[in-house]
Amino acid sequence: MSKRSDAHIRELLASMASVTSDLSVDTLVRRLLDEAMKIFGATAGLLELTNATMAEGRLARGKDAAALGESAGRDEGKRLRVELKTRDQLLGRLTLGPKNGKDRYSRVDRELADALAGAAGVALENAQLYQDAADRVRWLEASSRIGELLGGDQQQTQGLDSVAELARSESHAKYGLVLTPVNDENAPRYTYRIAGISEHVHPSLSGRILVNVGQREPNGPRDFEPAILKGPESVLPLGEIADGGYTLLTELRARDTHYGILLMVRGKGEPTYRHIETQMAAVFSSNIAQGLGLVQMHRLHEEVRLYLERERIARDLHDVVIQRIFAAGLSISALGKHLPTPATRERAAGITRELDTTIAELRATIYSLRTSAGEHERPSSRILRAIRLACEPLDFTPQVHIGDAVDGLGDETLLTHLLAVITESLSNAVRHAHAGALVIDVERTEGALVLQVSDDGVGFTVPVAESGLANMRQRAEELGGTLGLDSGPGKGTTLRWAVPLG
């Protein structure tokens, strides 16, 4: 072996050690081209990487290096071409231009170049494996932050903006957007709202509605499988992202539930997405979907908890507070009759009116806790007013109970009949029963509205005058209901007026 060949081998070994010492693909390919040109004294060099690598593209050095990929014809001997391969996978092609001081490459040069290419191919594959592992770790670390971004005290819109920015950053894209489906029966299929935007996306796009997402082009994404599009136009027909290039689309899906779409848009001229990026972006999107599912479950839990708490408050107000205020009002009204001066009696009447107003406001509050119906006087308030007016002559406080569901009565005709029967039955009790206690109960069940008035008065066997009872019976029959009486001398009277609900 000649001294020159021995020197070439030493240079080759040094270059191989230099090339294989770095696990960065970008650094490795630059170092490989520089070392190859130095060893062989080439005036120009071109390294073309295939899509099997993470650094797909061309790297050129020297004068007219970009033309080295073309055939040189008769001058092909002045160029040195080798392939970077490993396990029959082509990773790239290295082409060197004319040598310094010599026109052609020797057989030894080509053998040494093959050895360098073999070492470079292994080094390039190892660098890819290392980078893939690092990328997986980076994406998984990003996925672990999704719960923090979507949870906490911030609004979901702000959380989705943060998720879109995280996706943009991890995918090395220019734009990131999160689209959520519009769940409206009147909305066309594939209608989405831009619910999250990253940096560089114009704020005016937030909240925009997109119709027929991904359906505008024959080759547009239809089943939302992970896809790489040449541009975002088939999904985002918006001029604000006109400079978008390769677009990675992944579905936000968890537990067979579709939560939306994640878009990562690179700028024009930037390289496409590698397989590992597509794979990890799909995992990332799955974690977003799970986070959105947990947020929805948490929101539903909070809504149920709030509903139960509102129901408890409404029940306590209705069953305890209102009944006590109403009893106090009746007591003051009865006490006012025994006050010595007109001024004190008027003062007692004023207190009674204030309590009436308080009861009406409490009724309105209770109803607003349970329904979003429009503003109007509640049936329970009208019933209480009728009871107060009819019981005003009494010098004791009657016991009153109005069921929770009574405020749901929407039939004005039925309510008119009910108020008339309340007035008539209480009028009879006040004038004729000579009672010391009176119980009034209005209840709405699943199939009927029932009014029951009971007193501990003198009772009767045969009514002296049937006119009032006849009117109440007629009102019940008009509505398909019944009027029942249970009374006896010295045993008091119970009146039960019941009508069916349609």
Salt bridges, closest charged atoms under 4 A:
ASP6 OD2 - ARG10 NH1 2.16
ASP34 OD1 - ARG61 NE 3.16
GLU35 OE1 - LYS38 NZ 3.51
GLU48 OE2 - ARG58 NH1 2.79
ASP75 OD1 - LYS78 NZ 3.68
GLU76 OE2 - ARG81 NE 2.38
ASP109 OD1 - HIS8 NE2 3.66
ASP109 OD2 - LYS99 NZ 2.75
GLU111 OE2 - ARG107 NH1 2.61
GLU125 OE2 - ARG87 NH2 2.44
ASP132 OD1 - ARG274 NH1 3.71
ASP135 OD1 - ARG138 NH2 3.06
ASP135 OD2 - ARG274 NH2 2.83
GLU165 OE2 - ARG168 NH2 2.78
GLU170 OE1 - ARG138 NH1 2.85
ASP243 OD2 - LYS174 NZ 2.43
GLU251 OE2 - ARG253 NE 2.88
GLU251 OE2 - HIS258 ND1 2.65
GLU277 OE2 - ARG266 NH2 2.92
GLU277 OE2 - ARG274 NH2 3.70
GLU302 OE1 - ARG305 NH2 3.07
GLU309 OE2 - ARG312 NH2 2.62
GLU311 OE2 - ARG370 NE 3.27
ASP316 OD2 - ARG312 NH1 2.97
ASP319 OD1 - HIS318 ND1 2.94
GLU346 OE2 - ARG353 NH2 3.00
ASP356 OD1 - ARG388 NE 2.43
GLU375 OE1 - ARG378 NH2 3.86
GLU377 OE2 - ARG385 NH1 2.40
ASP404 OD1 - HIS318 ND1 3.34
ASP404 OD2 - ARG370 NH2 3.43
GLU412 OE2 - ARG382 NH2 2.94
ASP441 OD1 - HIS401 ND1 2.92
GLU443 OE1 - HIS401 ND1 3.65
GLU466 OE2 - ARG473 NH1 2.92
GLU478 OE1 - HIS417 NE2 3.67
